[in-house]
Amino acid sequence: METQLDSRLPLLQNADVENKIVLLRVDHNVVKKGAIEDPFRIDQTIGTIFNIVERGGRPIIMTHIGRPRDKTGKIKVDKSTAVEPIAEYLERKLHTKIYCPTFRPEGDEGIKSIDTSINLAVKNLREKKIGAIYLPNTRWFQGEESKTEYSDDFARQLAGLADVFVNDAFGSWQPHVSTYHITKYLPSFAGYLMQKEIQNLSQVLQPERPFISVVAGAKYNTKIGPLNEIYKKVDKLILGGIIYNTYLCAKYGVSISGIEQEDVEAAGHLVEMDRTQHKILELPYVYESDTMEGKVEGKYRVRSIKEFKKGAKLPYILDIAKESFEDPEISETLNSARTIFVNAVMGYTPYFTEGSAALDSKIDQNAAANKLYGGGDTLQEFKNLCPGLYLSTLDNSKYYFFTGGGTVLKAIEEGTPYGLEAVKALIDNGGKSP
């Protein structure tokens, strides 16, 4: 069930792209160590690319990959975060030539500017001698994440390449140059994937009830804001991963290896809220492990949380045991839901995956519910652990897989996708020349 988009959002289908160079921002952040992990996010943008070309536009594509900038501000430019594997994948898919320009980085400060060497490629693009240009990783450029004069310089340089800007990067909600500042200089529009993601968000923001959310994560403090908002919206909440461990520490007064005390104190607020509202559905069985080196025989076991005693010091808890989803209360609650939103990998991968596989299988048994999955890691585990099930969901209208889990959580925290700065920038631009 898709809802109408805000009429203020300028849409690609209303843009004049004929004989125009179209600067297209996508979220193709799928490369690790120089190889594509999963092409799902690339495939989801092919409709937008086709539409631009079919209507006479000539695309210059750009994405970020990884985090090449370290905490000191140094930018590492190397093959591990390069776009070439993506361009090669698109060449095979689209049967066209895609040109990847190279610009010289300035030491460990990244690429300072787009130099004039690209002009010939842009001319070839206009003359249809090549199918597209794929710019280097946007985060290789000094200006992309900068708050200095470099950011405006970079925005102007990007704008100088094109006539129109299209944002199809729903997963990239941060207000960087290639998603935000660029809208100050070009007529700007939302691509088809961006539109689809916003429309499907309505199923999470105005869900059919009963509404259950499953949330996990590697750190509690990064999820506090979204978690509090999700708690307000759901009928029941299931936790997993470090988030669940932190909650268990706060509620039962135990300590679990790897859980920081400040996070436990922050989780106390969630425990207090739940004393009266009773929304958290506790998964009763977990895997306890003496080591994080893997599933070492004799060093891991199933534990019931009913066995936890205040003051106890526990080793690592690294997954939910499948027995949790055989529990009558858990089964009944999941089976009765009409909307299920999952942003969760339940266990410590790649060693402890039983909980995630059991969760996905259990959710699938509810044929009536709208099932929405958020984020790359969640989807990757779904595909790895339940490949047959995943293939069966691709044409199932009851399933939707978001390309950006973090963006979904941010939109939930704000209560609307239209407050996301990259989306708001499109609305402010209105599809017109600034």
Summary of the structure (lengths in Angstrom):
residues: 434
radius of gyration: 23.1
end to end distance: 34.8
largest distance: 72.7
contacts: 1487
relative contact order: 0.13
helix: 41%
strand: 18%
